[in-house]
Every structure is written in C-alpha cells, then in structure tokens.
C-alpha cells in the first residue's frame, strides 16, 4: 500500500510527521507493506514553484492507494491565477471524493460539553452545495452584479444526493443501532433540499433494515446540544455537514479529536477536521489526534477495499491507543489539559500501539 503524505501549512507538518510516525510503527509491527511518499504543498511550495499545489503532486496523489493531507491555510493564498490552489478542495473535486465521513464520540475520562454523551457519524456531501469552487463547470458560484450586491449559488443534484445517501446507509448498516437521520432545510430551500430529501427517501427503499427520520438544520443544532445520544448516523449536504460536524466534535470533547476521511469510489484522503492553526505553528503544542484518527480511518477504508484484516487491526490499535491516552491527564496533549507536546504524544502513542499489537498476536 503506497501512501502519499501532503503536510500542508501551519501545524500541518508537525501533525503529519507525528501521524506518519504512528503509521510507520503499525507497519513495522504488523508488516503491512506500507510505503510513503511526501510532497510539500501550500505556502512553502508556492514560494518555491509558484503554485501551492502543482499538477505533478495531483498526479502522484491520483496514483496512490491513499493520502494523508495536513491542514492548509487556503484563506491566506493568493488568487488561483497567481498559484493559490486550495489542495483540499482540488483533491475532493478532481478525485471525486464525494463523501466526507466524520465520526464523533465522547471518550471515557474526557469531559463532553453537551447534555448527553454522543456516538455518531456525520456523512457530508463533499462535491457540490454552497461551496463556490464546486458549483460551476467554469467560473465561480459567487458573483457580484454590482459592487454592493453579492450572490452565491447552490448546486444540489440527484446523483450527488443519491450516492452520499447510499454511503450513509451503508455506514448505518455497520452500526448496532442502524438508524439514519437526514438533515435539511426544506421549509426554506424548497427545491434544492427537497431534491436531496427525495433522493434520501428513494435510497431508503433499498434499506428496510435501517430506521430513518429527518431534522431541520436549525433544530438539529439544538438537538445535538440537548440530546445528542438520540442520533446515530447523520447525512446532509455540504455546508450543513461542515458546520454540524465541527459542533459535534467539540461537544464530544474537542475538535482536536475529530477524525475524518474524504472518500470516493477509487480514492480516499485522511484529513483532520480542524484548520492549520498558524498561531501555534512550530511550538510543539498541536494535538495530532485528529489526523492520527483520520489515518486510522484510511486504514479501515483500505481494509474494506482490499479485504485486509491486518489493516483493520492496525486501525483498531490506533483508535484504542488514543482512547487510552486521553483518559489520563498525564498522557494527554496540552490542549486537553495534559502534559504532552505534539512529538512526545506521538512517541507515547507509538509505544501504546505497539504494546497492544504485540499483546494481541
């Protein structure tokens, strides 16, 4: 299995290094046959080559079995015609990574912020919606007819809605509760969200074993705070999913514990839920758990795709080791009230992963 690592901006190189270290530890212990190829992207690459994400890097990503992508500071990039390419959006669009999958769960020993603990998965459509760079074949989905008027267009298609709904139903089938909630705003977005909801309900006909319900996006945010335990798998459109998953991860304990993958039919990218945090860059303060948990999800995706139980075992060891370390303040990162910096946490996690894998041989 050949993985391309793209460290990104800000804290990206630090947490990518820590994540690669954990993957190499799992590979060494289980003899997974993982190989790694790393390419600089972002502002550092722009200064060298005039592009934050050169075409050659995209081609290497396209040829890989999977990718690990660090956070990028795309808000600080110049215009696209000046080389400022958002690598995250580019990969989602060019590799057709239509499902952004974000599990969120409370962990033993770590405070959660809602009224009830939660254990859910948010499946977010990833290739259309309100995002201006994913709306039009040419041009942008935002435009200004006059200097004091800005208009944004939203695209929702039957195909996009159908395939993300199907991905969510398949995930719901793997979970004990087998429940799926559609989130929308059909009372206001009476055509676009109605189409999304129609496709979800049509797909549901093929999954009679999955219980379904739906929530308006505004009531959903309230319900996540009030009674998150009632939800299992959630499927929604792009922007709603982006907002809900950040809320759910923070309610579960920290956005720094939010793993995520961007998945399509042939490609998968592990990507932390959070941003590049340039204010703590180079200070050994970043929590690498989000990207580490995302890498574990990538191993699970590869395990399913290639029928590899050893990859699944490696992913389980990473997840269990993170749960174990965050339970105790002495082995947490500083943002969680602990004592460890980025690299010390990575070393400690590697030791715990290897101990678990040796113990379960």
Helices and strands as residue ranges (DSSP letters): E 2-6, H 12-30, E 35-38, H 43-49, H 55-63, E 66-69, G 74-76, G 80-82, H 87-94, E 99-105, E 119-125, G 132-134, E 142-146, E 149-152, H 158-173, E 179-184, H 192-204, E 211-216, H 217-227, G 228-230, E 233-236, H 238-252, G 255-257, E 261-263, E 268-271, G 278-280, H 289-306, H 309-327, G 329-331, G 334-336, H 342-359
